[in-house]
Amino acid sequence: MQSLTPDFPTPFLFPAAKPAAILVSGDLIFGSDEYHRVRVNALFEEFMDRPADAGAYATFATAIDAGATDQLVISQLLSSDEYFAKCQV
């Protein structure tokens, strides 16, 4: 009778044999234009209380694609005339 004990170590979620594949998958997801658009929209919802529009996607998702950080995008949002007007209420 065959043993039911697995011959691999637990936990088996991320076997040590393939760490590069996990890193590549993360780069594909977090480096994608789609993720950058989702991130821009989330920042707009959080700071501007509205969804991002086409101009925001064109400006900020492209900037993130080129290497801009969330902090840079947030600083641009917080220094905008729109944010200033929103805070005057």
N, CA, C and O atoms as a GROMACS GRO file, in nm:
protein
  356
    1MET      N    1   0.083  -0.117   0.000
    1MET     CA    2   0.000   0.000   0.000
    1MET      C    3   0.089   0.125   0.000
    1MET      O    4   0.191   0.130   0.069
    2GLN      N    5   0.048   0.225  -0.079
    2GLN     CA    6   0.126   0.346  -0.094
    2GLN      C    7   0.101   0.442   0.022
    2GLN      O    8  -0.012   0.455   0.069
    3SER      N    9   0.205   0.507   0.067
    3SER     CA   10   0.194   0.603   0.177
    3SER      C   11   0.123   0.729   0.129
    3SER      O   12   0.141   0.771   0.014
    4LEU      N   13   0.042   0.790   0.214
    4LEU     CA   14  -0.027   0.913   0.182
    4LEU      C   15   0.049   1.036   0.228
    4LEU      O   16   0.002   1.149   0.212
    5THR      N   17   0.166   1.015   0.285
    5THR     CA   18   0.249   1.126   0.331
    5THR      C   19   0.313   1.193   0.210
    5THR      O   20   0.378   1.127   0.129
    6PRO      N   21   0.295   1.323   0.197
    6PRO     CA   22   0.355   1.391   0.081
    6PRO      C   23   0.507   1.391   0.090
    6PRO      O   24   0.564   1.394   0.199
    7ASP      N   25   0.570   1.389  -0.026
    7ASP     CA   26   0.716   1.390  -0.028
    7ASP      C   27   0.770   1.532  -0.049
    7ASP      O   28   0.886   1.549  -0.086
    8PHE      N   29   0.687   1.632  -0.026
    8PHE     CA   30   0.731   1.770  -0.036
    8PHE      C   31   0.711   1.837   0.099
    8PHE      O   32   0.625   1.796   0.177
    9PRO      N   33   0.790   1.939   0.127
    9PRO     CA   34   0.778   2.006   0.256
    9PRO      C   35   0.651   2.090   0.263
    9PRO      O   36   0.603   2.141   0.161
   10THR      N   37   0.598   2.105   0.381
   10THR     CA   38   0.486   2.195   0.400
   10THR      C   39   0.541   2.324   0.458
   10THR      O   40   0.634   2.314   0.538
   11PRO      N   41   0.495   2.440   0.428
   11PRO     CA   42   0.383   2.466   0.340
   11PRO      C   43   0.424   2.454   0.194
   11PRO      O   44   0.539   2.477   0.158
   12PHE      N   45   0.329   2.419   0.110
   12PHE     CA   46   0.354   2.393  -0.031
   12PHE      C   47   0.308   2.509  -0.119
   12PHE      O   48   0.319   2.500  -0.241
   13LEU      N   49   0.258   2.616  -0.061
   13LEU     CA   50   0.204   2.726  -0.142
   13LEU      C   51   0.308   2.785  -0.236
   13LEU      O   52   0.278   2.810  -0.353
   14PHE      N   53   0.429   2.808  -0.187
   14PHE     CA   54   0.533   2.866  -0.270
   14PHE      C   55   0.659   2.782  -0.256
   14PHE      O   56   0.744   2.810  -0.172
   15PRO      N   57   0.672   2.680  -0.337
   15PRO     CA   58   0.790   2.595  -0.326
   15PRO      C   59   0.917   2.673  -0.355
   15PRO      O   60   0.919   2.760  -0.442
   16ALA      N   61   1.021   2.642  -0.283
   16ALA     CA   62   1.148   2.714  -0.294
   16ALA      C   63   1.212   2.696  -0.430
   16ALA      O   64   1.303   2.772  -0.465
   17ALA      N   65   1.166   2.600  -0.508
   17ALA     CA   66   1.228   2.574  -0.637
   17ALA      C   67   1.196   2.680  -0.742
   17ALA      O   68   1.265   2.687  -0.844
   18LYS      N   69   1.094   2.764  -0.720
   18LYS     CA   70   1.054   2.857  -0.825
   18LYS      C   71   1.035   3.001  -0.776
   18LYS      O   72   0.932   3.061  -0.809
   19PRO      N   73   1.126   3.059  -0.700
   19PRO     CA   74   1.106   3.196  -0.654
   19PRO      C   75   1.108   3.297  -0.769
   19PRO      O   76   1.039   3.399  -0.762
   20ALA      N   77   1.184   3.271  -0.873
   20ALA     CA   78   1.192   3.365  -0.985
   20ALA      C   79   1.057   3.377  -1.054
   20ALA      O   80   1.020   3.486  -1.098
   21ALA      N   81   0.983   3.267  -1.064
   21ALA     CA   82   0.852   3.271  -1.128
   21ALA      C   83   0.756   3.357  -1.049
   21ALA      O   84   0.673   3.427  -1.107
   22ILE      N   85   0.766   3.353  -0.918
   22ILE     CA   86   0.680   3.435  -0.833
   22ILE      C   87   0.714   3.582  -0.851
   22ILE      O   88   0.624   3.665  -0.861
   23LEU      N   89   0.842   3.615  -0.857
   23LEU     CA   90   0.883   3.754  -0.877
   23LEU      C   91   0.841   3.805  -1.013
   23LEU      O   92   0.796   3.920  -1.025
   24VAL      N   93   0.855   3.723  -1.115
   24VAL     CA   94   0.814   3.764  -1.250
   24VAL      C   95   0.665   3.788  -1.254
   24VAL      O   96   0.620   3.885  -1.314
   25SER      N   97   0.587   3.702  -1.189
   25SER     CA   98   0.442   3.722  -1.186
   25SER      C   99   0.407   3.853  -1.118
   25SER      O  100   0.319   3.925  -1.165
   26GLY      N  101   0.473   3.886  -1.009
   26GLY     CA  102   0.449   4.012  -0.940
   26GLY      C  103   0.484   4.130  -1.026
   26GLY      O  104   0.411   4.230  -1.028
   27ASP      N  105   0.594   4.122  -1.099
   27ASP     CA  106   0.633   4.229  -1.190
   27ASP      C  107   0.530   4.247  -1.301
   27ASP      O  108   0.499   4.359  -1.341
   28LEU      N  109   0.479   4.136  -1.350
   28LEU     CA  110   0.379   4.144  -1.457
   28LEU      C  111   0.251   4.210  -1.409
   28LEU      O  112   0.189   4.287  -1.482
   29ILE      N  113   0.213   4.181  -1.287
   29ILE     CA  114   0.089   4.239  -1.233
   29ILE      C  115   0.111   4.384  -1.193
   29ILE      O  116   0.041   4.473  -1.243
   30PHE      N  117   0.206   4.410  -1.104
   30PHE     CA  118   0.225   4.544  -1.050
   30PHE      C  119   0.292   4.640  -1.148
   30PHE      O  120   0.291   4.761  -1.126
   31GLY      N  121   0.349   4.588  -1.253
   31GLY     CA  122   0.410   4.671  -1.355
   31GLY      C  123   0.320   4.696  -1.475
   31GLY      O  124   0.361   4.761  -1.570
   32SER      N  125   0.200   4.643  -1.470
   32SER     CA  126   0.111   4.655  -1.586
   32SER      C  127   0.040   4.791  -1.591
   32SER      O  128   0.019   4.854  -1.487
   33ASP      N  129   0.006   4.833  -1.709
   33ASP     CA  130  -0.068   4.958  -1.727
   33ASP      C  131  -0.204   4.948  -1.658
   33ASP      O  132  -0.252   5.046  -1.601
   34GLU      N  133  -0.265   4.832  -1.664
   34GLU     CA  134  -0.396   4.814  -1.598
   34GLU      C  135  -0.385   4.839  -1.448
   34GLU      O  136  -0.469   4.908  -1.391
   35TYR      N  137  -0.283   4.784  -1.383
   35TYR     CA  138  -0.265   4.806  -1.240
   35TYR      C  139  -0.239   4.953  -1.211
   35TYR      O  140  -0.289   5.006  -1.112
   36HIS      N  141  -0.161   5.019  -1.295
   36HIS     CA  142  -0.132   5.162  -1.274
   36HIS      C  143  -0.260   5.245  -1.286
   36HIS      O  144  -0.278   5.341  -1.212
   37ARG      N  145  -0.349   5.208  -1.378
   37ARG     CA  146  -0.477   5.279  -1.391
   37ARG      C  147  -0.563   5.257  -1.266
   37ARG      O  148  -0.628   5.349  -1.218
   38VAL      N  149  -0.564   5.134  -1.216
   38VAL     CA  150  -0.640   5.104  -1.094
   38VAL      C  151  -0.582   5.184  -0.977
   38VAL      O  152  -0.656   5.238  -0.895
   39ARG      N  153  -0.451   5.192  -0.969
   39ARG     CA  154  -0.385   5.265  -0.860
   39ARG      C  155  -0.417   5.414  -0.868
   39ARG      O  156  -0.447   5.476  -0.766
   40VAL      N  157  -0.412   5.472  -0.988
   40VAL     CA  158  -0.445   5.614  -1.006
   40VAL      C  159  -0.589   5.638  -0.964
   40VAL      O  160  -0.617   5.736  -0.894
   41ASN      N  161  -0.680   5.551  -1.005
   41ASN     CA  162  -0.820   5.569  -0.966
   41ASN      C  163  -0.836   5.561  -0.815
   41ASN      O  164  -0.913   5.638  -0.757
   42ALA      N  165  -0.766   5.469  -0.750
   42ALA     CA  166  -0.775   5.457  -0.604
   42ALA      C  167  -0.724   5.584  -0.535
   42ALA      O  168  -0.782   5.628  -0.436
   43LEU      N  169  -0.616   5.641  -0.586
   43LEU     CA  170  -0.563   5.764  -0.528
   43LEU      C  171  -0.661   5.880  -0.547
   43LEU      O  172  -0.678   5.963  -0.458
   44PHE      N  173  -0.723   5.887  -0.663
   44PHE     CA  174  -0.822   5.992  -0.686
   44PHE      C  175  -0.942   5.975  -0.594
   44PHE      O  176  -0.992   6.073  -0.538
   45GLU      N  177  -0.988   5.854  -0.578
   45GLU     CA  178  -1.101   5.829  -0.488
   45GLU      C  179  -1.065   5.870  -0.345
   45GLU      O  180  -1.147   5.929  -0.274
   46GLU      N  181  -0.944   5.838  -0.304
   46GLU     CA  182  -0.902   5.866  -0.166
   46GLU      C  183  -0.882   6.015  -0.140
   46GLU      O  184  -0.927   6.067  -0.038
   47PHE      N  185  -0.816   6.085  -0.232
   47PHE     CA  186  -0.779   6.224  -0.207
   47PHE      C  187  -0.871   6.327  -0.272
   47PHE      O  188  -0.888   6.437  -0.220
   48MET      N  189  -0.929   6.292  -0.385
   48MET     CA  190  -1.011   6.389  -0.457
   48MET      C  191  -1.161   6.361  -0.444
   48MET      O  192  -1.243   6.440  -0.490
   49ASP      N  193  -1.196   6.250  -0.381
   49ASP     CA  194  -1.336   6.210  -0.362
   49ASP      C  195  -1.411   6.196  -0.494
   49ASP      O  196  -1.530   6.227  -0.502
   50ARG      N  197  -1.341   6.151  -0.595
   50ARG     CA  198  -1.404   6.126  -0.725
   50ARG      C  199  -1.317   6.028  -0.802
   50ARG      O  200  -1.199   6.012  -0.773
   51PRO      N  201  -1.376   5.963  -0.902
   51PRO     CA  202  -1.294   5.874  -0.984
   51PRO      C  203  -1.203   5.955  -1.077
   51PRO      O  204  -1.231   6.070  -1.109
   52ALA      N  205  -1.096   5.894  -1.118
   52ALA     CA  206  -1.004   5.959  -1.212
   52ALA      C  207  -1.071   5.970  -1.348
   52ALA      O  208  -1.149   5.883  -1.388
   53ASP      N  209  -1.040   6.078  -1.419
   53ASP     CA  210  -1.092   6.096  -1.554
   53ASP      C  211  -0.984   6.060  -1.656
   53ASP      O  212  -0.873   6.022  -1.620
   54ALA      N  213  -1.017   6.074  -1.784
   54ALA     CA  214  -0.924   6.035  -1.890
   54ALA      C  215  -0.793   6.113  -1.882
   54ALA      O  216  -0.685   6.058  -1.906
   55GLY      N  217  -0.802   6.242  -1.849
   55GLY     CA  218  -0.680   6.323  -1.838
   55GLY      C  219  -0.591   6.276  -1.725
   55GLY      O  220  -0.468   6.275  -1.738
   56ALA      N  221  -0.652   6.238  -1.614
   56ALA     CA  222  -0.575   6.188  -1.500
   56ALA      C  223  -0.505   6.058  -1.535
   56ALA      O  224  -0.388   6.037  -1.501
   57TYR      N  225  -0.577   5.969  -1.604
   57TYR     CA  226  -0.513   5.844  -1.646
   57TYR      C  227  -0.396   5.872  -1.739
   57TYR      O  228  -0.289   5.813  -1.726
   58ALA      N  229  -0.418   5.963  -1.834
   58ALA     CA  230  -0.312   5.994  -1.930
   58ALA      C  231  -0.190   6.050  -1.860
   58ALA      O  232  -0.076   6.015  -1.894
   59THR      N  233  -0.212   6.136  -1.764
   59THR     CA  234  -0.100   6.200  -1.693
   59THR      C  235  -0.034   6.107  -1.594
   59THR      O  236   0.087   6.082  -1.601
   60PHE      N  237  -0.113   6.054  -1.499
   60PHE     CA  238  -0.054   5.985  -1.385
   60PHE      C  239  -0.022   5.838  -1.413
   60PHE      O  240   0.082   5.790  -1.366
   61ALA      N  241  -0.105   5.766  -1.487
   61ALA     CA  242  -0.072   5.627  -1.519
   61ALA      C  243   0.053   5.622  -1.606
   61ALA      O  244   0.137   5.534  -1.590
   62THR      N  245   0.064   5.717  -1.698
   62THR     CA  246   0.185   5.724  -1.782
   62THR      C  247   0.307   5.756  -1.696
   62THR      O  248   0.415   5.699  -1.718
   63ALA      N  249   0.292   5.845  -1.600
   63ALA     CA  250   0.404   5.878  -1.511
   63ALA      C  251   0.446   5.757  -1.428
   63ALA      O  252   0.565   5.732  -1.411
   64ILE      N  253   0.349   5.682  -1.378
   64ILE     CA  254   0.382   5.562  -1.300
   64ILE      C  255   0.448   5.459  -1.391
   64ILE      O  256   0.542   5.391  -1.349
   65ASP      N  257   0.399   5.446  -1.515
   65ASP     CA  258   0.463   5.355  -1.610
   65ASP      C  259   0.611   5.391  -1.628
   65ASP      O  260   0.695   5.303  -1.646
   66ALA      N  261   0.641   5.520  -1.622
   66ALA     CA  262   0.779   5.567  -1.641
   66ALA      C  263   0.862   5.563  -1.512
   66ALA      O  264   0.980   5.596  -1.514
   67GLY      N  265   0.800   5.522  -1.400
   67GLY     CA  266   0.876   5.506  -1.276
   67GLY      C  267   0.838   5.600  -1.164
   67GLY      O  268   0.901   5.596  -1.057
   68ALA      N  269   0.737   5.685  -1.184
   68ALA     CA  270   0.695   5.775  -1.075
   68ALA      C  271   0.638   5.693  -0.959
   68ALA      O  272   0.578   5.588  -0.980
   69THR      N  273   0.657   5.742  -0.839
   69THR     CA  274   0.608   5.673  -0.720
   69THR      C  275   0.468   5.723  -0.682
   69THR      O  276   0.424   5.827  -0.730
   70ASP      N  277   0.401   5.647  -0.597
   70ASP     CA  278   0.272   5.690  -0.544
   70ASP      C  279   0.287   5.825  -0.472
   70ASP      O  280   0.199   5.911  -0.483
   71GLN      N  281   0.396   5.842  -0.400
   71GLN     CA  282   0.418   5.965  -0.326
   71GLN      C  283   0.422   6.086  -0.419
   71GLN      O  284   0.371   6.193  -0.384
   72LEU      N  285   0.482   6.070  -0.535
   72LEU     CA  286   0.487   6.180  -0.631
   72LEU      C  287   0.347   6.213  -0.682
   72LEU      O  288   0.311   6.330  -0.692
   73VAL      N  289   0.269   6.111  -0.714
   73VAL     CA  290   0.132   6.134  -0.761
   73VAL      C  291   0.050   6.201  -0.651
   73VAL      O  292  -0.024   6.295  -0.678
   74ILE      N  293   0.062   6.153  -0.529
   74ILE     CA  294  -0.012   6.212  -0.417
   74ILE      C  295   0.028   6.357  -0.397
   74ILE      O  296  -0.058   6.442  -0.374
   75SER      N  297   0.156   6.388  -0.406
   75SER     CA  298   0.200   6.527  -0.388
   75SER      C  299   0.141   6.616  -0.497
   75SER      O  300   0.107   6.731  -0.471
   76GLN      N  301   0.129   6.564  -0.618
   76GLN     CA  302   0.067   6.641  -0.726
   76GLN      C  303  -0.082   6.664  -0.700
   76GLN      O  304  -0.134   6.772  -0.724
   77LEU      N  305  -0.148   6.562  -0.650
   77LEU     CA  306  -0.291   6.576  -0.619
   77LEU      C  307  -0.312   6.677  -0.506
   77LEU      O  308  -0.400   6.763  -0.516
   78LEU      N  309  -0.232   6.667  -0.400
   78LEU     CA  310  -0.250   6.754  -0.284
   78LEU      C  311  -0.210   6.899  -0.312
   78LEU      O  312  -0.250   6.990  -0.239
   79SER      N  313  -0.131   6.922  -0.415
   79SER     CA  314  -0.092   7.058  -0.449
   79SER      C  315  -0.176   7.116  -0.564
   79SER      O  316  -0.146   7.225  -0.614
   80SER      N  317  -0.280   7.045  -0.604
   80SER     CA  318  -0.363   7.091  -0.715
   80SER      C  319  -0.466   7.196  -0.668
   80SER      O  320  -0.503   7.200  -0.551
   81ASP      N  321  -0.510   7.279  -0.762
   81ASP     CA  322  -0.614   7.377  -0.734
   81ASP      C  323  -0.745   7.308  -0.695
   81ASP      O  324  -0.819   7.357  -0.609
   82GLU      N  325  -0.772   7.193  -0.758
   82GLU     CA  326  -0.895   7.120  -0.724
   82GLU      C  327  -0.896   7.075  -0.579
   82GLU      O  328  -0.997   7.089  -0.510
   83TYR      N  329  -0.784   7.021  -0.532
   83TYR     CA  330  -0.777   6.977  -0.392
   83TYR      C  331  -0.790   7.096  -0.298
   83TYR      O  332  -0.858   7.087  -0.196
   84PHE      N  333  -0.724   7.208  -0.331
   84PHE     CA  334  -0.731   7.328  -0.248
   84PHE      C  335  -0.875   7.376  -0.238
   84PHE      O  336  -0.922   7.410  -0.130
   85ALA      N  337  -0.946   7.379  -0.351
   85ALA     CA  338  -1.087   7.422  -0.352
   85ALA      C  339  -1.174   7.327  -0.271
   85ALA      O  340  -1.266   7.370  -0.201
   86LYS      N  341  -1.145   7.199  -0.280
   86LYS     CA  342  -1.222   7.099  -0.205
   86LYS      C  343  -1.206   7.119  -0.055
   86LYS      O  344  -1.299   7.095   0.021
   87CYS      N  345  -1.089   7.160  -0.012
   87CYS     CA  346  -1.061   7.178   0.130
   87CYS      C  347  -1.118   7.307   0.185
   87CYS      O  348  -1.124   7.324   0.307
   88GLN      N  349  -1.161   7.399   0.100
   88GLN     CA  350  -1.213   7.528   0.144
   88GLN      C  351  -1.358   7.521   0.188
   88GLN      O  352  -1.411   7.619   0.241
   89VAL      N  353  -1.422   7.409   0.169
   89VAL     CA  354  -1.565   7.397   0.203
   89VAL      C  355  -1.590   7.403   0.351
   89VAL      O  356  -1.704   7.395   0.394
   0.00000   0.00000   0.00000
